Amino acid sequence: MDIGQLQYLVALAREKHFTRAAKACHVTQPTLSGRIRQLEQELGVPIVEHSVGLVAVDRDPISPLVLAAFECAKAIEPRAAQFAVG
């Protein structure tokens, strides 16, 4: 799991549509879909309920945890750069 995947999930929750979420994240729809699918596989649970055109972020208890993790990751990201190696 990385911050990009969480960012895509947050955009999808806001937009409720893969294409609009992808545009909001400045990526293609297949890229966003693939990263969301990877996140679901890593967590071992479906997060997104797929339907024609529209989506809903599952109301399973994992969803609030993922959204909270995104907020935490976003908050520490600027400070993490100082520890980058290379």
C-alpha positions as CSV (number, residue, x, y, z in Angstrom):
1,M,0.0,0.0,0.0
2,D,1.3,3.4,-0.8
3,I,0.0,7.0,-0.6
4,G,-0.9,7.0,-4.3
5,Q,-3.3,4.1,-3.9
6,L,-4.9,5.9,-0.9
7,Q,-5.1,9.1,-2.9
8,Y,-6.9,7.3,-5.7
9,L,-9.3,5.7,-3.2
10,V,-10.1,9.1,-1.7
11,A,-10.7,10.6,-5.1
12,L,-13.0,7.7,-6.0
13,A,-14.9,8.1,-2.8
14,R,-15.4,11.8,-3.6
15,E,-16.2,11.4,-7.3
16,K,-18.1,8.1,-7.2
17,H,-17.0,7.5,-10.7
18,F,-13.7,6.0,-12.0
19,T,-13.3,8.3,-15.0
20,R,-13.9,11.5,-13.0
21,A,-11.6,10.2,-10.1
22,A,-8.9,9.5,-12.6
23,K,-9.2,13.0,-14.1
24,A,-9.0,14.5,-10.6
25,C,-5.8,12.5,-10.0
26,H,-4.3,13.3,-13.4
27,V,-4.0,9.7,-14.4
28,T,-5.8,7.4,-16.9
29,Q,-8.9,5.4,-15.8
30,P,-7.1,2.1,-16.3
31,T,-4.2,3.3,-14.1
32,L,-6.6,4.3,-11.3
33,S,-8.6,1.1,-11.6
34,G,-5.5,-1.1,-11.5
35,R,-4.1,0.7,-8.4
36,I,-7.5,0.3,-6.6
37,R,-7.5,-3.4,-7.6
38,Q,-4.0,-3.8,-6.2
39,L,-5.0,-2.2,-3.0
40,E,-8.0,-4.5,-2.7
41,Q,-5.7,-7.5,-3.3
42,E,-3.1,-6.3,-0.7
43,L,-5.8,-5.8,1.9
44,G,-7.6,-9.0,0.9
45,V,-11.1,-7.4,0.9
46,P,-13.2,-5.6,-1.7
47,I,-13.2,-1.9,-1.1
48,V,-15.2,-0.6,-4.1
49,E,-18.6,-1.8,-5.2
50,H,-18.5,-1.7,-9.0
51,S,-21.6,-0.9,-11.1
52,V,-22.2,0.5,-14.5
53,G,-20.7,4.0,-14.5
54,L,-20.9,4.7,-10.8
55,V,-19.1,3.2,-7.9
56,A,-19.5,3.2,-4.1
57,V,-16.7,2.8,-1.6
58,D,-17.8,-0.2,0.4
59,R,-19.2,0.6,3.8
60,D,-17.2,-2.3,5.3
61,P,-15.2,-1.3,8.4
62,I,-11.9,-1.3,6.3
63,S,-12.9,1.8,4.4
64,P,-12.7,4.2,7.3
65,L,-9.4,2.7,8.2
66,V,-8.0,3.2,4.7
67,L,-9.3,6.8,4.6
68,A,-7.7,7.4,8.0
69,A,-4.4,5.9,6.9
70,F,-4.5,8.2,3.9
71,E,-4.9,11.3,6.1
72,C,-2.0,10.1,8.3
73,A,0.2,9.4,5.4
74,K,-0.6,12.7,3.8
75,A,0.3,14.5,7.1
76,I,3.7,12.8,7.4
77,E,4.7,12.8,3.8
78,P,6.5,16.2,3.9
79,R,8.5,15.2,6.9
80,A,9.4,11.8,5.4
81,A,11.3,13.4,2.6
82,Q,14.1,14.4,5.0
83,F,14.8,10.7,5.6
84,A,15.1,9.8,1.9
85,V,18.2,7.8,1.1
86,G,19.9,8.4,-2.2
